């Protein structure tokens, strides 16, 4: 099965039904199929050949999704990029992936042979050869590349296959959003370039309408969800917090039947407020770039399992292993590892990193966690983010969850600063509503946390640095704090 075949089949089945909607523009299923054919043929006519890497650097827009699936039909390998990143970030990814071309809405100064700006892309979509574009790609050949978040160093290119993409689709339709159907509207509020884009294909094969926001805004989300009778969406926890905090949320008349969330942990306090407002309709997806969106799933009926990320998706096997890759007993802590058809093939041009991550046939996620007696998994934190303060292990996520209980706190990052006495001095940075009082946040932490876990200080920032996938970059928070402290020392 090819991804292009799914698009062609959906066009035959749903014909003139709305497939993709944005800012008053609508493409039917038949029109989407035709547009991706024309663009796929136009890209090949420009001299690209199947297997070539092509960066896509576009905001949330129809043309972005058309480009994704034109590349799929043409046998070209999409390289995921994010408009929020810098020119240096873009150049690094294009060079590292050895991309021949980039499709973009910004600067032409990119280290590629061929740069296709948005206006030219639109022309290619309109005038390309209308014949079916159907290059057959081997199921285990590269289909797309996604970059790791760079939370511990330079991002690595994760090579994903057509088999993996079809497996992710199967997992979504089996476990995460099994009742998506014709007549539904999926509201894409998060970046298409990351998690939200993964929901387009499930919507397409089931005949649902995909409605995209150009950029997330809580007020616009609330208004659009009501006006368009949105029934499904995907949100990262920060977005959900912003929606709940908006004054229009309480009185809004929503039709949501399923809200998927993921990309970062959610605080219990946020989830409970969300369930009180929307009902028990939340489904959590836990994954990572190396196993996109698909490791475990926490279904709506299982959200009484406080702190759990759920049970394995049907197609995935998950275990908790020790440092010698032995499975630990139920309830004990180790590294969460998985295997299945959804995982990456390898890191692009990084055989040593691939070997280290795939050991004994298991993908090592780098997440510390445990499994309970009923097979539910719990993530404690990133293996590399654990702090040791005064000889005690401190998991930043546990502290962050407590800080997020404070009214007005939307984001929190807990890091360790170098300390001669403690080893890691626990420190926190938060953001959220105007007028946040760091002393009040710290006082709450002191009431709720053991002394060794409690931050020694709290700062309020306008916002926190994030990866393209919306994950807070603790490393960058730590680097900024240390750099500021050094600058202050030098000036005194």
N, C-alpha and C positions, 0 to 999 in steps of 0.2 A: 504493500500500500504506500502510495506517495501522498504528501501533503496536498499537492496540486490536484490529485484525484478527489480528495475530500471537498475541495472548493468547487470543482466541476459538478460533483454529485449534488452538493447543496444547491447550486444554481438550477439544476434540473428539477429538484424537488420543491424548492421554495420560490423560484422564478422572480416575480415582481414584488415579493414581500420585502420590507425594509431590512437591509443587512447592517448598514453603517450610517449613523446620523451624527452630524456636528454643525452647530451654528446655523440651523435651518436648511442645511444641505443633506440630501438623502441619496444613498446608493442602494439599489435593490440587489438581491443576490445575483441576478443575471448580469447586472452592470458591474458588480465587484469582480466577478469571474472574468468578464471581458477586459476590465481595466488592468488586472494583473497579467493577463495574456499580453496585452499591448506593451506594457512596461517591460515584462520579461524579455520579449522579443527585441525591444529597443535596446536593452542593455547588452544583449548578445551581439546585436548589430553594431554596437560601438566598439567591439573588439574584445569584450570580456569573454572568458571561456569557463565552462563548468569547473567548479573547484576553486576558482579565484575568490579571494576574500574581498568583501565590500563593506566599508563602514557605513552605518546609518546614524546620522546625527541630526535628528529632527525633533521638534516639540510634539506634543499630543496633537495629531491632526490626521485627517483621512489619508493624506499622501504617505504618512509614515506607515500605516497599516498596509496600504497598497504596495509600498516598497518591500515590506517584509515578505509578503506572499508572492510577489513577482520574483524575488530572489529565490524563493523556494521552488517555484515552477521552472526557473532557468538553471537550476543546479548550482547556483552561486552560494557562497557561504557568508551569511550575515555576521558582521561584527558589531555587537551592541555597544552603543556610546550614549553619553548623557549630556544634554545641553547645559546642565548646571556646572559641569566641570570646566577646567581651564584649557586654554590652547595647548599648554604643555601636556596636560592629561590626554587630550585628543591625539596629539602628535605621537606620544608614547604608545598608545594603543594601536594606531595605524601602522607604526613602524614595527612594533613587536609582533603583530599579526601578519605582517608582510602583505598588507592590503594593497590592491591595485587601484581601488577607487573609493571615493566617499560620496555619499549623498547627503547634502547638508543645507542648512538655512542660515549660514553665517559666513565666515571668512573662507576665501579660496586658497589661503596660504596653508596648505596641508601637504605633508610629505607623501603624496601619492601621484601616480601617473595621470589619474583622471578625477577631477572634482566636478560633481554635478549639483549645481545650486537648485533651490526649490522651484524657481520659475522654469528652469530647463526641465526639471523632473515633471512638472505639470504638462509641459509640451510633449514630452515623451509618452506620458500616459494617454494623451489625447490622440497622438498621431502614429503610434507604433503599429507594427503589423498585427492585424486582428486574428491571425491564425492561432490555433491552440498552441500554447507554449508548454511543452511537457517533456523536459529533459529528465530521464530516469536516473536517479541517484541510488547507489547501493545503500542499504539500510544502515550499515555501520560506517559509512563515509561521513566526513564532517558536514553538518547541516548549518550550525551556527556557532558563534563563539560568544561567551559571556565572560566578563572579567570579575574576579573576586573583588571584594570591597576594599582591599588594601588596608585592612585594620591592623595588620602586623608587618607591613612592608609594601614593596611594589606589587600592584595587582598582577595576578597571573591569568592567562587566557585559558578558560575552560572550554575544551572542545566537546561539543554536544552533537549527537547523531540524529538522523531521521527516526531511528528506532526509539531513541530516548524521548523525542518529541511526541511520538505516537503513544508511548508509555505514559507520559505525563497527561496527555489527553484522556487516556483510559482511566487513570487514577482520579482525575477530577470528576469524570462522569460517573464513576463507581462510588466514590466516597465523599468528595468535598461538596459538589453541587449536583447531586444525582437527579434532582427533579427539575432542572432547567429545561424549558420546553418552548415550543412555538407559541408566539404571543408574548413571551417575556421580554423585558427590557433590562439589559445589564448596563449599569451606569459605571463607566470607566473614569474614576476620579483620580486615581494614582497614576504615575507615569507609565505610559504604554511601553517605554523602553525597558521597564523592569516588570514587577510582578503583575500589574494589571493587564499587560499585554498577553500574559499566559491564558487569560480568560476569553480572549477573542475566539480562538479555535473551538472551544467547547460550545460557545454561544452559536457559532456558525453552523456546526454540524447538527445542532438541535433546532435551528430555525429561529433563534432569539435575535432581537434587535440590539446592536451595540451602540450605545450613546456615549460619546466622549466629551469630556471637559478639556478645554485648552490648558487650563491650569487650575489646581485645586484652590477653592475658596469656600469656607464653611457656609457662608450665607448663600452663595450661588448653588452649592451642593443641595442645601435644604430646599431652595426654590425649584431647582431643576428636578429633584427627586419627586416632588409633589406634582409639578406641571406635566411631567412625562410618565407618571405612574411607574417609576422604576421598581422592579421586583427583586433584583439582585445587585450586589456591588462587592468590591474588594476595597478594604481600607487598611492602612497601617495604623497602629495604636495612637500615634500622635494626631492623625486626622480625626479619629474617632473622638479623642479628647476635645479637639477644637469644635467639633459639631455639637457635642454635649454641652459645651460651655457657651454656645451661641444663644442669645435670648429667643431666637425664633424656633429653636428646636422643640421646646416643650409643647407648643400649640400646633406644631406641624402635623399634617395628615399624611402619613407614610404608608406605602403599600409593600414594603420590603418583606420578602418571604425568607431570604437567606442573605446574611452579611458574612462574607469570608474575611479573615484578617490574618496578618502574619508579617514577615520581614523583620520584626523585632518583638521582644517580650511585651506582654500587656500586664499592667498592674491589676491586682484583684479589685481594687476600689474602682478603677475605670470600667472594668468588665461588669461589675455589679450595677453601676449606674446605667450602663448601656443596656443591660438586660431589663432593667426596670423601665426604661423608655421604649425599647423596641420589641421586647419579648425574648424568649429563648430561641433565637434564630441565628446565633453566631457559630461559625465553624472556623477553627484555627488550622492553618496549614504550616507545618514546620519543614523547612528544607534549607538548602544553601546553594551557592552557585554550582557546586560540583554535583548536586542532586536537586535540580531546580524545583522548589515548591513542594517536593514530594519525598518526605521521610515518614512523618507521622501526621495524623489528622485527629483533632479533637472535635467530635460531632456535637451538635446542640444539646442532645440529651445527656452528654457526659460532662457538661460544664460545672457540675458540682464537685468535680475532682480538682480542687484548688491547686493551681500551679502546674497542672499537667499539660503537656503538649500533645497528649492523645496516644492512640495505638497506631501501629504501622499501617500505612496504606496497604490495600489488598495485595499489590504487586511487589511490596518491599519486605525484606527481612531485616530486622533491627536487633542488635545486641548491645550490651554494655560490657566492655572489655577492659582489662587492666593493662599495665605498661608492657606486659609480656604477651598481650593478645589472648589471654585466657578470659573466658566469660566469668564475671563476678556473680556471687549469689544474689538472689532477689533482695532488693532493698539497699544493697551496697553501691558505693559510688565508683564510677569509672568513666571511660570515654565512650560516648554514643557512636556506634559504627553501623553501617548499613550496606546492603548489596541488593541489586535488582537491575532490571533493564533500563531504568530511568537515569542511572548515574552517568557521569561524563565518561568519555573514552580515555582522555588523558589531558594533561596540561600541555598546551602548545609549546613545542621546543624546550620542554623542561622534564627530561626523563628522570632525573634524580628526585625532583619534587613529586612526580607521579608515583614513583616507586615508594616514596616515604608515605604518601597519602593512601595508596592502595597496597596494603600489606595483607598477605594471606587471603587475598580475594575480597577483603572488606574495605570499604571507603571509611577512613577515619575522619570524623567530622571536626575534631578539635573542640567539641562541646562536652563538658563534664555533666554527667547526669546519673540517673538511677531508674530502675523499673520496679513497679510494685507487684504484689502477688496476683493482680488481675491483668497484668500486661500493659499497664499504662506507664508512659515514660515521663520523666521530669527533668528539665534542664536546669542545672544550677548556675552555670556560667560558661564562658569561653575558657578553655584550658589555659590559654596564655594570659588571661585577664585576672586570674585569681591573685589576691594580695596576701601577703603574710605580714601581719602586724603584731609585734610583740610575741611572735612564735605561734600565733593563731591564724588559721585560714579564714579569709574574709572573701565572700563572693559578692562582687559589686552589684549584681542584679538584686540580691536580697535587700541590700541597703536602698537601692533605687526604688524598689517597690514601696518601701516605707515612706520615702520622700514624696512619692506620687500620691500618697494619701492626703497630703496637705492641699486644702482648697486653693485653686489657682495655679498649682504646679502642673505643667503640661509635659515637660521633659526633664530628665535627670541623668547626670553622668557621674559615677563615682570612680575615682582613680586613686592610685597610690603615689604619693610624693616621697622622694628619698629622705630618709630620716635616720640619723645616727643611733637614736635610741630605739625606735620602733621597727626599723627596717623599711616598712611602707607606712607612711602617715596617711590615713584614710581622709580623703578630701572630696567635696561634692560641689558640682556646678548645676544649677537649675535654671529653667526659663519657664515663662508662662504669662499669666495675667499681669497687667500693669500694677505697680505698687507692691510686688512680692517682697516680703520682709525676710531676709536671710536668717535673722535671729529667731523668728517664729518657726522657720523650717528646721533649724538646728534644735530648738527646744522640743519639737515633736519627735525628732530622731532620738533624742536623749531619753524620752519617755518610752520609746518602743524598742530600742536596741540595746544589746549588751555593750559594755564600755569599749571593748576592742573593735566592735563593728561600727560604732558611732563616728561620724565624720568629726574631725578636729576643727573643721571650718566649712562654711557654705558661702558660695558666691552666686549672684544672680546675673545671668547674661541675657541679652535680647533673644538669642537663639543659640543652638548648639551645632557644631559641625557634623555633617552627615555624609554618608556615602551616597552614590547614585541610587541605591536601593532603599534609601531612607533610614539606614541604620546609623545610630549615633556613633561617631568615631572617638572612642575614649582616648585612643593614642594621641589624636590631635588636641583634645582638651588638655591632656597631660603636658604635651609639648608646649602649648601656648602658656600654661601656668608656669612651667619651669623657665621658659624664655623671658616671661615678664619678671619673674623673681630675680633672674640674673641681671636683667637690664636695670632693675631697681637698685641692686647691690652696687653696680658699676657707677651709678649716678650719685650714690651717697658718699 
